[in-house]
Amino acid sequence: MTRTFHTLPSDSPTEPTEPHVILVGLPGAGKTSVGRRLARRLGRPFLDFDDEIEARAGKSISSIFTDDGEDRFRELEMALTRELAQTGGMILAPGGGWAAIPGALALLRPPGRMIYLRVRPEVAYKRIAHGRRRRPLLAGPEPLETLRRLLAQRETSYLTADHVVDSEVTVTQGLMDTLVRLVRT
């Protein structure tokens, strides 16, 4: 397969026989920061869906939402998911709403393994408060209430994960050790 992932270094080895590890959770749960560290620790490539979609579209996620709408963004997430179903071995950080898109989970699981990084909306909000303007669903006047609503809508999908890990503390060695152990078992 020809490499089409714009945000991975060209020397990022993917191992199709290894299942993807998919990190899900609210915005601010740590999917990207934890995912990068986990990928380094396991020697696997890391792919952040938002970064990849921005690179492919040539514009920011906020611009995609503004210019084309949320439905178009979800279509781009699904297109990327279909492509990823033909590969393996990556640590993936999809957007917070990805797990609730009908059919998305079935494309990568099994064999992919999903880990829900659970965090309370109040903690997620504190983590992302300074950068919330680049998160279109949280750019409104009540971002904490929006996070609570999003959790209520999405948690059922998140809880279908193979593992649930509380990620309210900053990325600690203990959290990384737990994640490495879950991926390797």
N, CA and C atoms as a LAMMPS dump frame, in Angstrom:
ITEM: TIMESTEP
0
ITEM: NUMBER OF ATOMS
555
ITEM: BOX BOUNDS ff ff ff
-5.0000000000000000e+02 5.0000000000000000e+02
-5.0000000000000000e+02 5.0000000000000000e+02
-5.0000000000000000e+02 5.0000000000000000e+02
ITEM: ATOMS id mol type element x y z
1 1 1 N 0.851 -1.183 0
2 1 2 C 0 0 0
3 1 3 C 0.892 1.24 0
4 2 1 N 0.583 2.171 -0.806
5 2 2 C 1.324 3.416 -0.87
6 2 3 C 1 4.26 0.36
7 3 1 N 2.037 4.83 0.974
8 3 2 C 1.81 5.661 2.154
9 3 3 C 1.004 6.884 1.767
10 4 1 N -0.086 7.078 2.464
11 4 2 C -0.912 8.245 2.214
12 4 3 C -1.115 9.057 3.486
13 5 1 N -0.447 8.695 4.546
14 5 2 C -0.604 9.409 5.803
15 5 3 C 0.367 10.576 5.822
16 6 1 N -0.167 11.775 5.677
17 6 2 C 0.64 12.979 5.524
18 6 3 C 1.373 13.389 6.786
19 7 1 N 0.868 13.01 7.938
20 7 2 C 1.46 13.506 9.179
21 7 3 C 2.413 12.513 9.833
22 8 1 N 2.639 11.359 9.216
23 8 2 C 3.612 10.406 9.743
24 8 3 C 4.953 10.627 9.062
25 9 1 N 6.038 10.548 9.819
26 9 2 C 7.35 10.604 9.164
27 9 3 C 7.478 9.461 8.159
28 10 1 N 8.195 9.697 7.088
29 10 2 C 8.309 8.688 6.032
30 10 3 C 8.96 7.402 6.511
31 11 1 N 9.71 7.463 7.598
32 11 2 C 10.361 6.255 8.099
33 11 3 C 9.556 5.583 9.204
34 12 1 N 8.29 5.978 9.395
35 12 2 C 7.447 5.369 10.422
36 12 3 C 7.019 3.984 9.973
37 13 1 N 7.554 2.958 10.617
38 13 2 C 7.171 1.609 10.206
39 13 3 C 5.789 1.25 10.755
40 14 1 N 4.913 0.786 9.904
41 14 2 C 3.649 0.249 10.388
42 14 3 C 3.736 -1.255 10.248
43 15 1 N 3.186 -1.943 11.188
44 15 2 C 3.214 -3.396 11.18
45 15 3 C 1.781 -3.889 11.022
46 16 1 N 1.407 -4.258 9.785
47 16 2 C 0.019 -4.628 9.537
48 16 3 C -0.479 -5.794 10.392
49 17 1 N 0.431 -6.622 10.893
50 17 2 C -0.019 -7.758 11.699
51 17 3 C -0.33 -7.36 13.138
52 18 1 N 0.149 -6.213 13.572
53 18 2 C -0.171 -5.709 14.911
54 18 3 C -1.467 -4.915 14.833
55 19 1 N -2.375 -5.11 15.775
56 19 2 C -3.604 -4.311 15.729
57 19 3 C -3.328 -2.859 16.113
58 20 1 N -4.137 -1.969 15.563
59 20 2 C -4.082 -0.574 15.994
60 20 3 C -4.499 -0.492 17.462
61 21 1 N -3.989 0.511 18.145
62 21 2 C -4.465 0.872 19.476
63 21 3 C -5.164 2.212 19.304
64 22 1 N -6.438 2.26 19.68
65 22 2 C -7.275 3.429 19.447
66 22 3 C -7.609 4.059 20.793
67 23 1 N -7.197 5.301 20.97
68 23 2 C -7.461 6.023 22.214
69 23 3 C -8.695 6.901 22.011
70 24 1 N -9.694 6.709 22.845
71 24 2 C -10.924 7.493 22.722
72 24 3 C -11.212 8.208 24.029
73 25 1 N -12.024 9.246 23.942
74 25 2 C -12.436 9.999 25.114
75 25 3 C -12.775 11.419 24.726
76 26 1 N -13.202 12.168 25.717
77 26 2 C -13.556 13.569 25.507
78 26 3 C -12.373 14.384 25
79 27 1 N -12.644 15.516 24.356
80 27 2 C -11.558 16.462 24.118
81 27 3 C -10.943 16.814 25.478
82 28 1 N -9.646 16.791 25.577
83 28 2 C -8.975 17.069 26.843
84 28 3 C -8.691 15.834 27.669
85 29 1 N -9.058 14.665 27.172
86 29 2 C -8.79 13.42 27.906
87 29 3 C -7.32 13.035 27.836
88 30 1 N -6.596 13.58 26.86
89 30 2 C -5.181 13.264 26.72
90 30 3 C -4.869 12.343 25.569
91 31 1 N -5.785 12.167 24.641
92 31 2 C -5.566 11.228 23.547
93 31 3 C -4.284 11.524 22.773
94 32 1 N -4.044 12.779 22.47
95 32 2 C -2.863 13.14 21.686
96 32 3 C -1.595 13.065 22.521
97 33 1 N -1.581 13.685 23.691
98 33 2 C -0.348 13.679 24.499
99 33 3 C -0.007 12.274 24.976
100 34 1 N -1.001 11.538 25.431
101 34 2 C -0.768 10.158 25.864
102 34 3 C -0.386 9.301 24.665
103 35 1 N -1.091 9.497 23.552
104 35 2 C -0.808 8.703 22.361
105 35 3 C 0.612 8.864 21.855
106 36 1 N 1.1 10.098 21.843
107 36 2 C 2.489 10.323 21.402
108 36 3 C 3.482 9.606 22.308
109 37 1 N 3.28 9.733 23.598
110 37 2 C 4.2 9.068 24.544
111 37 3 C 4.108 7.559 24.442
112 38 1 N 2.901 7.039 24.313
113 38 2 C 2.715 5.595 24.188
114 38 3 C 3.377 5.08 22.914
115 39 1 N 3.225 5.799 21.82
116 39 2 C 3.839 5.394 20.559
117 39 3 C 5.365 5.345 20.679
118 40 1 N 5.939 6.377 21.3
119 40 2 C 7.403 6.376 21.503
120 40 3 C 7.821 5.181 22.345
121 41 1 N 7.081 4.939 23.391
122 41 2 C 7.42 3.856 24.317
123 41 3 C 7.346 2.485 23.629
124 42 1 N 6.365 2.325 22.728
125 42 2 C 6.182 1.038 22.055
126 42 3 C 6.917 0.953 20.718
127 43 1 N 7.504 2.062 20.266
128 43 2 C 8.185 2.071 18.981
129 43 3 C 7.225 1.95 17.811
130 44 1 N 6.057 2.542 17.962
131 44 2 C 5.038 2.499 16.916
132 44 3 C 4.763 3.907 16.398
133 45 1 N 4.24 4.017 15.179
134 45 2 C 3.844 5.337 14.695
135 45 3 C 2.565 5.814 15.385
136 46 1 N 2.448 7.116 15.516
137 46 2 C 1.279 7.748 16.123
138 46 3 C 0.571 8.571 15.063
139 47 1 N -0.756 8.484 15.018
140 47 2 C -1.525 9.265 14.067
141 47 3 C -2.683 9.949 14.789
142 48 1 N -2.666 11.275 14.78
143 48 2 C -3.757 12.081 15.316
144 48 3 C -4.699 12.385 14.154
145 49 1 N -5.947 11.969 14.268
146 49 2 C -6.903 12.153 13.18
147 49 3 C -7.039 13.618 12.775
148 50 1 N -7.151 14.515 13.759
149 50 2 C -7.342 15.929 13.42
150 50 3 C -6.164 16.468 12.624
151 51 1 N -4.937 16.148 13.041
152 51 2 C -3.755 16.607 12.305
153 51 3 C -3.76 16.058 10.881
154 52 1 N -4.098 14.787 10.747
155 52 2 C -4.106 14.156 9.427
156 52 3 C -5.185 14.769 8.527
157 53 1 N -6.36 14.978 9.079
158 53 2 C -7.448 15.571 8.295
159 53 3 C -7.099 16.997 7.889
160 54 1 N -6.502 17.765 8.795
161 54 2 C -6.076 19.126 8.441
162 54 3 C -5.056 19.113 7.316
163 55 1 N -4.099 18.196 7.388
164 55 2 C -3.074 18.111 6.336
165 55 3 C -3.696 17.752 4.993
166 56 1 N -4.621 16.822 4.995
167 56 2 C -5.259 16.397 3.744
168 56 3 C -6.17 17.481 3.176
169 57 1 N -6.909 18.161 4.052
170 57 2 C -7.875 19.17 3.603
171 57 3 C -7.204 20.507 3.305
172 58 1 N -6.027 20.714 3.857
173 58 2 C -5.341 21.983 3.662
174 58 3 C -5.966 23.126 4.445
175 59 1 N -6.715 22.787 5.483
176 59 2 C -7.291 23.819 6.345
177 59 3 C -7.57 23.24 7.723
178 60 1 N -7.792 24.13 8.673
179 60 2 C -7.987 23.719 10.066
180 60 3 C -9.332 23.026 10.254
181 61 1 N -9.423 22.284 11.349
182 61 2 C -10.686 21.634 11.705
183 61 3 C -11.771 22.696 11.873
184 62 1 N -11.437 23.806 12.511
185 62 2 C -12.413 24.89 12.68
186 62 3 C -12.922 25.385 11.331
187 63 1 N -12.015 25.523 10.364
188 63 2 C -12.425 25.968 9.029
189 63 3 C -13.3 24.934 8.331
190 64 1 N -12.977 23.668 8.533
191 64 2 C -13.81 22.619 7.933
192 64 3 C -15.228 22.715 8.503
193 65 1 N -15.339 22.866 9.821
194 65 2 C -16.662 22.994 10.448
195 65 3 C -17.387 24.227 9.931
196 66 1 N -16.681 25.349 9.856
197 66 2 C -17.299 26.604 9.426
198 66 3 C -17.69 26.571 7.952
199 67 1 N -16.758 26.117 7.104
200 67 2 C -16.984 26.157 5.655
201 67 3 C -17.869 25.018 5.151
202 68 1 N -17.683 23.833 5.73
203 68 2 C -18.31 22.638 5.161
204 68 3 C -19.297 21.949 6.101
205 69 1 N -19.217 22.248 7.399
206 69 2 C -20.128 21.658 8.366
207 69 3 C -19.566 20.43 9.066
208 70 1 N -20.178 20.112 10.195
209 70 2 C -19.746 18.952 10.979
210 70 3 C -19.926 17.655 10.203
211 71 1 N -20.992 17.541 9.415
212 71 2 C -21.213 16.308 8.652
213 71 3 C -20.044 16.023 7.712
214 72 1 N -19.504 17.067 7.079
215 72 2 C -18.354 16.882 6.183
216 72 3 C -17.135 16.417 6.967
217 73 1 N -16.942 17 8.149
218 73 2 C -15.826 16.571 8.987
219 73 3 C -15.959 15.086 9.332
220 74 1 N -17.16 14.651 9.701
221 74 2 C -17.382 13.237 10.046
222 74 3 C -17.133 12.341 8.829
223 75 1 N -17.484 12.815 7.638
224 75 2 C -17.181 12.063 6.412
225 75 3 C -15.672 11.892 6.247
226 76 1 N -14.917 12.942 6.519
227 76 2 C -13.458 12.864 6.414
228 76 3 C -12.887 11.896 7.447
229 77 1 N -13.459 11.898 8.658
230 77 2 C -13.031 10.927 9.68
231 77 3 C -13.291 9.496 9.216
232 78 1 N -14.463 9.27 8.624
233 78 2 C -14.79 7.919 8.153
234 78 3 C -13.902 7.496 6.998
235 79 1 N -13.587 8.4 6.092
236 79 2 C -12.692 8.065 4.981
237 79 3 C -11.318 7.653 5.514
238 80 1 N -10.83 8.399 6.479
239 80 2 C -9.547 8.051 7.097
240 80 3 C -9.639 6.708 7.809
241 81 1 N -10.735 6.463 8.496
242 81 2 C -10.93 5.195 9.202
243 81 3 C -10.93 4.022 8.225
244 82 1 N -11.601 4.178 7.095
245 82 2 C -11.609 3.11 6.084
246 82 3 C -10.19 2.806 5.599
247 83 1 N -9.416 3.841 5.413
248 83 2 C -8.031 3.655 4.975
249 83 3 C -7.209 2.955 6.06
250 84 1 N -7.412 3.365 7.297
251 84 2 C -6.674 2.759 8.408
252 84 3 C -7.047 1.295 8.62
253 85 1 N -8.242 0.908 8.213
254 85 2 C -8.661 -0.486 8.335
255 85 3 C -7.794 -1.417 7.481
256 86 1 N -7.088 -0.846 6.51
257 86 2 C -6.221 -1.638 5.632
258 86 3 C -4.781 -1.7 6.137
259 87 1 N -4.525 -1.096 7.294
260 87 2 C -3.18 -1.069 7.861
261 87 3 C -3.237 -1.603 9.286
262 88 1 N -2.145 -1.49 9.978
263 88 2 C -2.112 -1.911 11.376
264 88 3 C -0.926 -1.304 12.078
265 89 1 N -0.851 -1.563 13.354
266 89 2 C 0.321 -1.235 14.143
267 89 3 C 0.459 0.177 14.647
268 90 1 N -0.515 1.039 14.428
269 90 2 C -0.383 2.433 14.85
270 90 3 C -1.108 2.685 16.176
271 91 1 N -0.681 3.752 16.827
272 91 2 C -1.412 4.306 17.959
273 91 3 C -2.253 5.431 17.366
274 92 1 N -3.561 5.347 17.5
275 92 2 C -4.477 6.289 16.856
276 92 3 C -5.194 7.155 17.883
277 93 1 N -5.312 8.437 17.565
278 93 2 C -6.056 9.38 18.402
279 93 3 C -7.12 10.051 17.543
280 94 1 N -8.299 9.416 17.441
281 94 2 C -9.379 10.058 16.702
282 94 3 C -9.981 11.194 17.507
283 95 1 N -10.805 12.008 16.863
284 95 2 C -11.494 13.07 17.572
285 95 3 C -12.458 12.503 18.603
286 96 1 N -12.897 13.357 19.515
287 96 2 C -13.761 12.917 20.602
288 96 3 C -15.073 12.311 20.158
289 97 1 N -15.582 12.691 18.996
290 97 2 C -16.853 12.168 18.523
291 97 3 C -16.745 10.969 17.615
292 98 1 N -15.537 10.57 17.273
293 98 2 C -15.326 9.476 16.319
294 98 3 C -16.011 8.182 16.754
295 99 1 N -15.887 7.808 18.011
296 99 2 C -16.428 6.526 18.476
297 99 3 C -17.939 6.451 18.343
298 100 1 N -18.603 7.586 18.276
299 100 2 C -20.062 7.605 18.171
300 100 3 C -20.555 7.651 16.721
301 101 1 N -19.644 7.694 15.757
302 101 2 C -20.047 7.687 14.35
303 101 3 C -20.491 6.265 14
304 102 1 N -21.704 6.088 13.516
305 102 2 C -22.155 4.745 13.161
306 102 3 C -21.193 4.064 12.187
307 103 1 N -20.756 2.869 12.559
308 103 2 C -19.882 2.074 11.708
309 103 3 C -18.399 2.291 11.894
310 104 1 N -17.994 3.356 12.568
311 104 2 C -16.558 3.64 12.701
312 104 3 C -15.846 2.557 13.509
313 105 1 N -16.398 2.191 14.63
314 105 2 C -15.75 1.182 15.476
315 105 3 C -15.61 -0.15 14.746
316 106 1 N -16.643 -0.531 14.031
317 106 2 C -16.627 -1.82 13.347
318 106 3 C -15.542 -1.905 12.276
319 107 1 N -15.117 -0.782 11.746
320 107 2 C -14.065 -0.803 10.73
321 107 3 C -12.701 -1.164 11.316
322 108 1 N -12.467 -0.815 12.575
323 108 2 C -11.143 -1.05 13.168
324 108 3 C -11.131 -2.115 14.263
325 109 1 N -12.312 -2.505 14.751
326 109 2 C -12.385 -3.493 15.831
327 109 3 C -13.268 -4.644 15.439
328 110 1 N -12.878 -5.859 15.75
329 110 2 C -11.485 -6.231 15.916
330 110 3 C -10.756 -6.13 14.592
331 111 1 N -9.489 -6.191 14.551
332 111 2 C -8.535 -6.538 15.588
333 111 3 C -8.084 -5.366 16.456
334 112 1 N -8.369 -4.132 16.043
335 112 2 C -7.91 -2.98 16.817
336 112 3 C -8.387 -3.048 18.252
337 113 1 N -7.588 -2.474 19.139
338 113 2 C -7.912 -2.472 20.562
339 113 3 C -8.156 -1.037 20.992
340 114 1 N -9.283 -0.818 21.637
341 114 2 C -9.686 0.526 22.011
342 114 3 C -9.511 0.725 23.515
343 115 1 N -8.925 1.879 23.865
344 115 2 C -8.746 2.263 25.26
345 115 3 C -9.451 3.595 25.471
346 116 1 N -10.357 3.614 26.428
347 116 2 C -11.094 4.823 26.787
348 116 3 C -10.312 5.557 27.869
349 117 1 N -9.839 6.743 27.555
350 117 2 C -9.17 7.599 28.527
351 117 3 C -10.257 8.433 29.199
352 118 1 N -10.688 7.97 30.364
353 118 2 C -11.816 8.597 31.057
354 118 3 C -11.352 9.801 31.869
355 119 1 N -12.111 10.878 31.726
356 119 2 C -11.82 12.119 32.443
357 119 3 C -13.147 12.837 32.671
358 120 1 N -13.289 13.465 33.806
359 120 2 C -14.488 14.258 34.076
360 120 3 C -14.472 15.518 33.206
361 121 1 N -15.634 15.994 32.804
362 121 2 C -15.69 17.204 31.972
363 121 3 C -14.971 18.401 32.6
364 122 1 N -15.029 18.539 33.927
365 122 2 C -14.378 19.667 34.595
366 122 3 C -12.863 19.624 34.42
367 123 1 N -12.289 18.441 34.481
368 123 2 C -10.845 18.277 34.29
369 123 3 C -10.486 18.508 32.824
370 124 1 N -11.278 17.953 31.925
371 124 2 C -11.038 18.15 30.491
372 124 3 C -11.079 19.638 30.154
373 125 1 N -12.051 20.34 30.711
374 125 2 C -12.173 21.765 30.429
375 125 3 C -10.936 22.535 30.884
376 126 1 N -10.441 22.241 32.081
377 126 2 C -9.238 22.928 32.571
378 126 3 C -8.055 22.689 31.639
379 127 1 N -7.96 21.494 31.098
380 127 2 C -6.847 21.165 30.21
381 127 3 C -6.915 21.905 28.88
382 128 1 N -8.107 22.136 28.389
383 128 2 C -8.233 22.695 27.042
384 128 3 C -8.725 24.135 27.013
385 129 1 N -8.941 24.734 28.166
386 129 2 C -9.532 26.08 28.221
387 129 3 C -8.774 27.088 27.36
388 130 1 N -7.459 27.041 27.383
389 130 2 C -6.685 28.018 26.61
390 130 3 C -6.754 27.79 25.105
391 131 1 N -6.994 26.56 24.668
392 131 2 C -7.022 26.273 23.233
393 131 3 C -8.392 25.893 22.715
394 132 1 N -9.434 26.186 23.458
395 132 2 C -10.76 25.709 23.063
396 132 3 C -11.28 26.349 21.787
397 133 1 N -10.766 27.49 21.411
398 133 2 C -11.247 28.153 20.193
399 133 3 C -10.918 27.342 18.94
400 134 1 N -9.879 26.509 19.005
401 134 2 C -9.593 25.693 17.822
402 134 3 C -10.392 24.395 17.822
403 135 1 N -11.244 24.222 18.833
404 135 2 C -12.136 23.067 18.923
405 135 3 C -13.552 23.566 18.655
406 136 1 N -14.049 23.373 17.446
407 136 2 C -15.303 24.012 17.046
408 136 3 C -16.496 23.714 17.944
409 137 1 N -16.604 22.509 18.456
410 137 2 C -17.753 22.186 19.293
411 137 3 C -17.684 22.845 20.662
412 138 1 N -16.506 23.36 21.028
413 138 2 C -16.337 23.965 22.354
414 138 3 C -16.128 25.471 22.289
415 139 1 N -16.282 26.049 21.124
416 139 2 C -16.015 27.477 20.948
417 139 3 C -17.17 28.361 21.404
418 140 1 N -18.287 27.769 21.775
419 140 2 C -19.455 28.545 22.188
420 140 3 C -19.321 29.106 23.589
421 141 1 N -20.404 29.712 24.086
422 141 2 C -20.357 30.418 25.365
423 141 3 C -20.312 29.516 26.603
424 142 1 N -20.699 28.256 26.493
425 142 2 C -20.749 27.355 27.654
426 142 3 C -19.967 26.067 27.381
427 143 1 N -18.65 26.134 27.261
428 143 2 C -17.884 24.94 26.883
429 143 3 C -17.955 23.815 27.915
430 144 1 N -18.014 24.149 29.187
431 144 2 C -18.098 23.087 30.201
432 144 3 C -19.426 22.34 30.066
433 145 1 N -20.508 23.059 29.874
434 145 2 C -21.808 22.415 29.668
435 145 3 C -21.795 21.582 28.391
436 146 1 N -21.106 22.081 27.373
437 146 2 C -20.995 21.319 26.132
438 146 3 C -20.246 20.016 26.376
439 147 1 N -19.152 20.06 27.141
440 147 2 C -18.415 18.832 27.462
441 147 3 C -19.295 17.847 28.217
442 148 1 N -20.09 18.332 29.145
443 148 2 C -20.999 17.446 29.895
444 148 3 C -22.01 16.787 28.944
445 149 1 N -22.555 17.582 28.043
446 149 2 C -23.522 17.059 27.076
447 149 3 C -22.856 16.039 26.149
448 150 1 N -21.647 16.357 25.678
449 150 2 C -20.934 15.432 24.796
450 150 3 C -20.647 14.11 25.506
451 151 1 N -20.259 14.176 26.762
452 151 2 C -20.002 12.946 27.515
453 151 3 C -21.283 12.127 27.628
454 152 1 N -22.388 12.775 27.945
455 152 2 C -23.661 12.066 28.05
456 152 3 C -24.022 11.38 26.725
457 153 1 N -23.74 12.035 25.607
458 153 2 C -24.059 11.487 24.292
459 153 3 C -23.107 10.373 23.872
460 154 1 N -21.85 10.473 24.272
461 154 2 C -20.82 9.589 23.728
462 154 3 C -20.35 8.481 24.666
463 155 1 N -20.64 8.597 25.943
464 155 2 C -20.03 7.657 26.888
465 155 3 C -20.407 6.207 26.618
466 156 1 N -21.604 5.958 26.142
467 156 2 C -21.979 4.585 25.812
468 156 3 C -21.014 3.999 24.79
469 157 1 N -20.657 4.784 23.793
470 157 2 C -19.69 4.324 22.787
471 157 3 C -18.313 4.157 23.405
472 158 1 N -17.9 5.111 24.226
473 158 2 C -16.584 5.02 24.877
474 158 3 C -16.476 3.756 25.727
475 159 1 N -17.564 3.42 26.402
476 159 2 C -17.535 2.275 27.322
477 159 3 C -17.513 0.925 26.614
478 160 1 N -17.599 0.909 25.292
479 160 2 C -17.421 -0.346 24.562
480 160 3 C -15.935 -0.675 24.399
481 161 1 N -15.082 0.18 24.93
482 161 2 C -13.628 -0.015 24.808
483 161 3 C -13.203 -1.327 25.459
484 162 1 N -12.071 -1.811 24.996
485 162 2 C -11.483 -3.016 25.593
486 162 3 C -10.988 -2.738 27.004
487 163 1 N -10.572 -1.493 27.233
488 163 2 C -10.061 -1.087 28.549
489 163 3 C -10.491 0.342 28.828
490 164 1 N -10.754 0.627 30.098
491 164 2 C -11.067 1.974 30.553
492 164 3 C -9.978 2.379 31.536
493 165 1 N -9.341 3.512 31.264
494 165 2 C -8.246 3.994 32.108
495 165 3 C -8.558 5.43 32.515
496 166 1 N -8.538 5.692 33.813
497 166 2 C -8.755 7.06 34.271
498 166 3 C -7.512 7.877 33.95
499 167 1 N -7.72 9.001 33.27
500 167 2 C -6.587 9.827 32.833
501 167 3 C -6.656 11.229 33.422
502 168 1 N -7.188 11.332 34.626
503 168 2 C -7.344 12.662 35.222
504 168 3 C -6.037 13.248 35.729
505 169 1 N -5.113 12.401 36.065
506 169 2 C -3.809 12.919 36.473
507 169 3 C -3.005 13.204 35.215
508 170 1 N -2.009 14.049 35.327
509 170 2 C -1.163 14.29 34.164
510 170 3 C -0.48 12.992 33.766
511 171 1 N 0.084 12.97 32.593
512 171 2 C 0.711 11.752 32.098
513 171 3 C 1.863 11.381 33.026
514 172 1 N 1.643 10.332 33.775
515 172 2 C 2.66 9.87 34.713
516 172 3 C 3.264 8.566 34.213
517 173 1 N 4.368 8.209 34.816
518 173 2 C 5.002 6.94 34.477
519 173 3 C 4.053 5.79 34.761
520 174 1 N 3.293 5.889 35.843
521 174 2 C 2.344 4.827 36.187
522 174 3 C 1.272 4.655 35.125
523 175 1 N 0.75 5.77 34.619
524 175 2 C -0.257 5.698 33.556
525 175 3 C 0.344 5.053 32.313
526 176 1 N 1.551 5.462 31.954
527 176 2 C 2.186 4.888 30.768
528 176 3 C 2.452 3.401 30.964
529 177 1 N 2.922 3.014 32.144
530 177 2 C 3.155 1.592 32.415
531 177 3 C 1.866 0.793 32.276
532 178 1 N 0.763 1.339 32.785
533 178 2 C -0.535 0.671 32.68
534 178 3 C -0.926 0.499 31.216
535 179 1 N -0.785 1.552 30.432
536 179 2 C -1.161 1.485 29.026
537 179 3 C -0.303 0.497 28.256
538 180 1 N 0.992 0.514 28.499
539 180 2 C 1.896 -0.428 27.829
540 180 3 C 1.481 -1.862 28.171
541 181 1 N 1.186 -2.12 29.429
542 181 2 C 0.784 -3.455 29.855
543 181 3 C -0.521 -3.866 29.163
544 182 1 N -1.48 -2.947 29.071
545 182 2 C -2.754 -3.27 28.413
546 182 3 C -2.568 -3.562 26.923
547 183 1 N -1.693 -2.826 26.282
548 183 2 C -1.469 -3.035 24.853
549 183 3 C -0.772 -4.364 24.608
550 184 1 N 0.121 -4.741 25.48
551 184 2 C 0.918 -5.948 25.278
552 184 3 C 0.219 -7.228 25.726
553 185 1 N -0.914 -7.099 26.436
554 185 2 C -1.592 -8.321 26.893
555 185 3 C -2.647 -8.762 25.923
